[in-house]
Amino acid sequence: MKIAILSRNAKLYSTQRLVDAARARGHTVRVLDPLRCYMAIAPGGFRLRYKGRELAGIDAVIPRIGASVTFYGTAVLRQFELMGAWSPNTSDAILRARDKLRCHQMLAGDGLGLPLTVFGDNPDDTEDLLGLLGKPPHVIKLNEGTQGNGVILAENPGASRSVIEAFRGLYANFVVQEFIAEAKGADLRCFVVGDRVVAAMRRQAAAGDFRSNLHRGGRASAVELSPEETETALRAARVMGLGVAGVDLLRSRRGPLVLEVNSSPGLEGIEAATGVDVAGAIIDLLASRPGLAKAGRRGSRKAGPAATRAPRKVAATDGKPGRAAPRAQSRRRGRG
């Protein structure tokens, strides 16, 4: 199988792990910077070129598209789709997930629990908008922020109004949510691959912060999900149309609440916390796709000794056996 990974940096941990997992299984894999891909669109067909050469014969695409290049990256992915390549996360699904407001509307429409969320535009409506939400603290989020960027905790009504005014002054779209105090600064990252939660970790915010993102200094540990939490994570990924997703949940008195559905979740933190070979699970999902398995195992090189050793087995969160991740190497951190 010929696999393309769309990533701005081939040296990032997540990207390199996917490359290693694909090659260990005998597949051919290329890392393509989406900003160096360009296309021709005509009624007679679709073409993609990369650094002056034609791109053709790609069976599957793994998009690792950062938020800053969402528009261009999804355009490139859409071109691959039109040329017959398959992706576990389609261009449309990524666009849905990147829009927090749209994501919450779709999740609520399916009956999934989530923090009460409000959205409005006119300054004259701010007081009534906050009244719908209830007493502070309030969590104010940029609509397309990632990794905890653009997320502010406003602890009193004056702070809420000030942050809202500042965001409006920047012509930024944002949502305002209730603060779930009983979560105590922790959330659950559930890594969905296909129809399984293959790994899950609990992230605890650093002292003095309420954001549990590992990029913000949060701590992570493996966690066992309840059946309700597992089903919530799987439903959230299905609603968004994502075959690979990082679903973030809060534990609340109302049950699990969906905080976010990430279409390009990082692998380093969850593989380190759980020992699960998440990258391998993603490649196996591609290989299980009807038609792709028949594309052949045309690896550019044979798997080395490390790839042929039987890995230690660990339990995935749905009770099925998982596969241990190789020991982390000194690769560059960040979104792959």
N, C-alpha and C positions, 0 to 999 in steps of 0.2 A: 504494500500500500504506500502511495506517495502522499506525504503529509506536509502541509505548510503551516507554520506557526507565525501568526502576525504579531510581532513584538518590536518595539523600538530599540531594544537592547538585548542581544543574544547572551550576554553575560549575567543577566539577572537570574536569581536562584530558580524562580518558577519556570522561566523559559528553559534553562539548562536541564532542569529535572525532566521536563517533558521531552526534550531532545534525547536524553539518556534512556528514558523509558521506551521511547519509540524505537531507537536503535537496538536496544536489548531484545526487543521482540522481532527484530529483523525487518523493520520498515525503513524506507527512505524518508528523511525529514529535512526540511529547509526552514531556516528562520528568515522571515522577510520583514523589513521595516515597512510598515504600511505607507509611510510618507514617500517612499521611493517607488511604490507601485503606481502605475498610471494606466489609463484605459482608453479604449476606443469603443464607442457605442453606435451601432448601426442596425437597421432592420435585418441585414443579412447575417448578423452574428455579433459576438462580443469578444474583445481582445484585452489581454492584460500584458503589460511589459514591466520588467524590473531591471533597472540600471542598464537599459539598452537591449535587453534580451527578452524574447517571448516567454511568457509563462503559460504552460499548457500541461495537460495530463495530471493535474492535481486531483487526488481522490477525496481528500478531507482537509478541512481547515480548522485550526484551533485559534480562535481570536483572543489575544491578550492586548486589548485595545485600551489605552489609558483615557481618562475622562477628558483630557485636554485635546485629544484628536478623535473624539467620538464621531463627528460628522464625516471626516475624511475616511477614518478607519472603517466605519460601517458601509460607506460607499464602495470601498475596495472589497469588503466581504460580500456585499450584494453582487458585485461583478463576478466573483468566484461562484456564487450560488447560481447565477444565470448561465455560467459555463459548465454547470453540472457537478460542482464540488459540494460535498455535504459538510455541515458544521453542526455540532451539538447545540450551539447558540447561534441562532440566525441573526441577521442584521436587524430585523424588526424587533426581535426579543431583546436585544441589547439596548436599542433605543427606548423601549418601554421601561426597562429596568433602570436606566440612567435618569429618567424623569421621576423624581420622588413623588410628586403629586399624582401623576398618572399611575404609578405603582400602587400607592395607597388606595386610589379609587378602585383599581382592579381587585386588590386584595379584599377590600371591604365589600365589594360587589359579590364576592364569592363567599362571604360570611366568615372570613378569617379575622381573628382578633388582632387589634393593633391599637397603639395609643391614639386617643382622640386628637384629630388633626384639623386645623383651620387654615384657610387661605383666602386672601382678599387683596384688593388693589388700592382702593381709594382711602386716603388718610382720614376722611370723615367717618369711615366705618371702623376705625381701629378699636375704639372703646367697646363697641358692640361685638366685634370679632373676639376680643379677649374675654368678654363676658360669656360668650359661647363656650370658651375653653375652661373657664373656672379660675380659681385662685392660683397664683404662682406657687412654686417655680414653673417657668415655661421654658421649653427647649425650642430655640429658633434655628432653623437650618436653611442654608442655601439649597435650592432645588436640585442642583447638580453637583454638590460637593462630594468628596470622597475622603477616606482615611481620617475622618474627624475634622477635616478642614471646613470652615464655614459653619461650625456648630457652636452655639453659644447658650449657656444656661443663664436665664434672667430670673433673679430671685425675688423681685418685687415688681409691682405694676409699672413704676417709673422706669426701671431698667428694661422691661419688655417694650415699652413705648419708644425708648431711646434707640434700642437695637433695630426695631422695625423702621423707625425714621431713617436710620443710617443706611440700612439695606435699600430702602426706597430711594434714597439720595444717590445710590450707586446704580439705580435701575436694575436691581437684582431681583430675581424671582426667589421666593422663600416660602416655607411652611412653618407653622407654629404648632407645637405639640404639648400635651400634658407631660409632666415629669413623673415617672414611675418610681416613687421613693423606695418602695419595698425591694426593688432590684438591687439596691445598695451599690450602685456603680458597676454592676457586673452584667454581662450578657452571654449568650451562647452562640457560637459560630457553628452552624451545621453545614457540612460540606456534602452537597447533593451531587451524585453522578448517576445519570439515568433515573432508575426507579428506586434508588437506595440512598440512604445517608451513610456514606462510607466512613466518615470520621466526624467527631464533634469535640469541641473544647469550650471550656469556660474561661472568659476573659474578665479580669478584674482591673478596674481603673487604677492608675497610680494615685498616690496620696495627693489630695488637693485638686484632683481632676475628676470629672464625671464621665469622661469619654474612655471607653475600655479598649480602644484601638491599640494594637501592639506597637504601631508606629509612634504612638503617643506615650509609650512607656508602660503600657498595661502588661499584666502577667497572665500567662496562659497555662492551663492544665487540662488533661483529658477529663471528659465528663460522660456519664451514662445518661442518655435521654429517656424520658418517659415515653410510653406509646403515644400519648397525645402530642408531645413535642415533636416526635419523629413524624407523625402524620401531618402536623402543621407545616413543618419544613418541606415535606414532599409536596403538599398542596400548593404552597407558596411558589415553589419552582415551577410546578405545572401551570399555574395561573399565568405566570409571566412567560411561559413557553421556553424555559431554559433547561437544557439537558445537563449543564454543569452550572452550579450556583453555590454561593456562600449565603446562606439564609441566617440572619441574625435575629435571635429571639430574646425577649425579656421574660423572666419568671415573675408573674404578678398574682395578686389575689383573684384575678379574673381568669387565670390560666395563662398559657403562653401567648405572648403578643409579638407580632412580626414587626421588627424595627426597620429592617432593610433587606433587600434581595440584591446581592452583588453578582453581576454577570462575569466578572473577571477576578475572582477571589485569589489571593496569594496562597502559595503552597508552603512556604517556609515555616510559618508559625504553627500551622496545624500538623504538618509532618513531624516537627520537632516535639510538639506537645503529646501527640498520640502514637507516634511510631508507625503510622499507616502509610503505605505507598500510594498516596493519592494520585500522583502523576501516572503511575501504572494503571490505576483504575480508569483514568480518563482515556488513555490509549486503548485499553481493553474495550471501553465503550465504543470507540470508533471501529475497532475490529469486529465487534458484534453486530454492526449495522449490516443488514442484508445487502449484498452486492459489494460492499467494501472488503469483506473477508476474501472474496474471490479476486480482488485486485492483485493478490499475491503478496508474498513477503519478499520484496525486492530490496533488501537492505544493502546499503552501499558498503557495509563492512559486517563481519561476523561479530556476534556478541562475545565480549571478552569473558575471562574467568569470573569476574565479579557478577556478571549478568546471569551466569549459568548456575551459580550457587543457590540452593533452596533457601529462601528468606525465612526468618522467624515469623510465625503466624500470630496475628493479634485479632481481637474480636472487633468487628465493625458494629455500629450502633443498632443495627437491625438484627443482630444475633448471628449474621452470616460471617464466615471467616474473612478477615482482611489480610493484607500483605504488608509486611514491614517496609518502611522506607529505608533506603541506604543511609549510612551515616552521613550527616550533613558535612559538606565541604566548605571551604572558605570562599563562597561565591558572593557576589555583590548582592546586597539586600534591595528589596523594592518590588514594585509591580512589574511582572514579566511581560 
